[in-house]
Amino acid sequence: MADTDSVKETKDFCLDVPYRHEAFFVKGSTSLDWGMQNRLAQIFNPASGRTVMLAIDHGYFQGPTSGLERVDVNILPLTPYADALMLTRGILRTTIPSSFGRGVVLRASGGPSILKELSNEQLALDIEDAVRLNAAAVAVQVFVGGEYETQSIHNLTKLVDMGSRYGVPVLGVTAVGKNMTRDARYFRLACRIAAELGAHFVKTYYVEEDFETVTASCPVPIVMAGGKKLPELEALTMAYKAVNEGAAGVDMGRNIFQSDAPVAMIQAVRKVVHEGMKPADAYELFLTLRSEKK
């Protein structure tokens, strides 16, 4: 039993200091349980409220696409600069060191390859496995307007129900079919549906016209998808515009790992997202880091 003879009477109750209670910083998440908020804080930087996610989950339907042939060689050097990784459980278990201390967003849907109808996805991850892997969130593709639209939306709602039981947030990813129009009207529809049905944050594409209406009409954070490979200055400009028009960060893949200097590129993206660096300045930083690497 502890020695109680030397215990002093408690005196400092700080009666003149109001009890400290900080509102959670992620949009639309103030009423979530502590575990959900803690996991979201592993993805979104509490200082800036934004995130730089590194998307490397392309292989789940594309196979070893350019830049992802060897994740251990090409991607591991980038991980110190990512706030979170978006990937499959197979790559996480086989390739990512367990010492990785940032957010892990697990791809939870899949099924068809690029050879088939992509919207015909099913849930491909059990929530208990996501918990075993200490995932900060799980991600599901939503094909609004696609052939299997209802099925993909049911995948989302099932995953939200499972995540709610275990305190794991869900990322809804808006997928655009080959024949879908990429405009603000469509993305307002897709993002709002995902949020209304329980997604805790949404990943979608940037559009030049009225993107701010997409972010404003969505009650949870929007994370901008990087999309196809662009020249570095264009990619940095797109990221800058997105966050200045309401996006809570980016989830870039090809625009980072397919760059001729991926480590330099992800550092430049971080400056844009977290510090508001202008695209031209970020591009100069990219060129400087690239030359130092060479």
N, C-alpha and C positions, 0 to 999 in steps of 0.2 A: 504493500500500500504506500502511496506517495507520502512523503513527509510534509505535514501541513503546519508544522510549527512556525515556519518562516514566511508563510503566505500573508501578504499584506492586503488590507482591505481595499477593494476597488474604489477608485475615486474619480478617474478621468472618464466621464461619460460624454464629454464634448456636447454639453447641453445647448451651447450657442451655435452649433453646426447642424443645419438641416440634414436629414438622412439622404445620402447620395443615391440617386437612381437615374441611370442613363438610358434614354430611349435607344432602342436598337437602330442601327444606321442604315440597314438595307430596306429599300422601298417595299412597302406592303408586307413587312415581316414582323411588325411590332407585337402582334398577338401570338406569334409562334412560340412553342415551348423552347426551353433553354437549349436542349440538344440540337434542335433545328437551327436556331440562331448561331450556335457555336460552329456548326458545320458550314453554314453560309459565310461565317467570318473566316473560315479557312480558304474560301474562294475569293471573296471580295476584301480588298485591303481596307482595314478600318480607318486608316489615315486619309485616303483619297475617296473611299467608297466605291472604288472601281476595281476591275480585274483585267489581267492579261492572261487569258487561258491559252494553252498550247494544244491545238487539236491534232491528235495523231491516231484517230480511230478509223481512218479511211480504209484500212485493210479489211474491215469487217464485211465490206461488199465489193471492194476493188482489188483486193489482194495486195501484193508488194508494189504499191505505186511508187513513182519516182520520188526519191528522198526518204522513203520509208523501207527501202530494201533491207537495211540493217539498222534497226532502232537503237541497238547497243552502240553503234558507231556514230550515227548521224544525230540522234535525238538526245542521248544522255548529256552531252555537253551543253544543251540548251536548258535543261531542267532547273539549274540554279536561278534562272531569270524569269521563270514562269510562276505566276501566283497559283495556278492549278493546271493539271493535265486532264485532257479529255481523251479517254482511251478505253480499250476493251480489257476485260479481266484476264484474257490470255496474255496480252502484252504486259500487263501489270505484274502478273505472277512470274512470268519468265524472264523479264528484262529490266524492270524498274527496281532499283535497290530499295529495300524496306526502310532505309534511312531517309528516304525522300520525305521531307517534313511539311509539304504544302498540300493543298487540296487535291483530291482525286475525284474526278467525275467519270463514272463508269457508264459506258454505252450499254443500255439495257434492252434494246430492240434490235432485231435483225431477221434474217431468213433468206431473202432473194439476193442474188449477186447482180452485177451489172448486166448479166445476160438475160435477166428476167424482169418482170414488173416490180419496180422497187417499192411501190406502196403496199405490197402484200407482205408486210412485216408482222411478226409476232413478238411478244415479250421473250427475251432470250437470256434473262438473268433473274435468279431468285433473290428476293430482298435480303434473305438471311446470308447469302454469299456476299452481297454488298456490305453488310455489317461486318462479316468476318474479315473483309478486306479494308475495313475502316474507311469506306468511301464517304466523301463529304457530300456527294449528291449522285443521283442516277439520271440518265438522259434517255429520252424516248423521242423518236421521229414522229411528227404529226403531218399527214398528207392531206391538208384541207383542199378539196377540189379534186383529189386523186381518185383513182378507180376504187381503192380500198380505204377511202376516207373514214368511214364509220369504224372499221376495224382498228385503224391507227389511233383514232380518238379513244376507243375503248381500251387500247393498250395504255394510253396516258392515264385514264381514270383508274384503271386497275393498279397501275404503279403508284399513283398518288395515294390510294387506299393502303397499299402495302407500306409505302414510305411513312405514312402517318402513324402506323402502328409502331414503327421502329425509330422514328425521329430522323428520317433521311429525306432531305429535300429532293424535288424532282425538277429537272430541266426539260422544258418542252422545246423541241427543235422544229422549226417550220421548214418543211421540205417543199421544194417547188418542182413540179413535173416539167417535162420538156415543153408541154403546150400551155403552161400557165404564164400569165402576165405578171411580170415582176414590177409592181407599182405599189404606192402607198395604200391604195384602197384594198388590195389583196392582203398586204401584210397587216394592216389594221384588223382585218377580219381574222386572219390566222392567229395572230398574237393574242387578240382578245379572247378568242375561243379557248386557247391553251390556258390562259390565266383564269378565265371563268371556271374552267373545269379542274383547277387546282394546282397548275404548275407554279412553282415558287420563283422561277425566273425563266426567261424565254430567249432562245437564240434565233436570230433572224438576219436577213440580208439588208444591207444599206441600199437606199434608193436616193437619187439626187433630189427629187422633188417631193417635198412634204414629209420627209422622214420624221421630223419632229412631231407630226400628228400620230405616227406609229408609237413613239415612245410615250407621248402624253396620254394616249388613250389606253395604254396598258398599265394595270395597277401593280405590276411587279417589274423588276428590272429587265431591261432589254440588253442582251449581249450581242454585239455585231459579229456575224459570221464573216470570215475572211474571203471565202469564195475562191474563184480561180486565181491563178498566179498573175499578178500585175507587176509592172516595173516598181522598184522600191519607193520612189517618190510618190507614185500614184497610190500605193497601198498605205503609206503614211498619211497622205492627204485624206484618204477615205476614213481612216481611223480617227483623225483629228475632227473631221466633220461630224462623224457619228457621235462621238462623246460630247461635242459641243451642241449637238441637237438632241441630247437626252439619253444616249446610250450609257450604260453603266460599265462599259469596257468592251473588250473584243475577245473573240475565240478564233485565233488565226492558226492556220496550218500551213498550206502550200505557200502562202506569202512570206512565211518564215523559213520552213525547212527546205523549200526549193530555191531560196535566194542563193546567190553565189557566196554569201557570207552570212550564214544563218545566225551565228552568235552576235554579230554586229547588228543584224536586223532586229532581233528580239529586244536588244537593249534600246534601240531607237524607238521601237514601238512602246516600250515601257515609259520612255520620256514623254511621249505624246499623251499616253493614257493617264498616267499618274501625275504628271507635272504640267500638262498643257503646253508642251513645247510645240512651236510652230513647225509645220511640215518641212519647210526649207532648212530650218536649223537641225531638225532631226535627221534629215538626209545628209547634211554635212557631218553630223556625228557618225552616221552609218559609214560614210566614206573614210572618215578618220580611223574608225575602229577596224574597218576592212584593210586599210593600208598597214596599220600596225600589226595585224594578224599576218599579213604577207611578209 
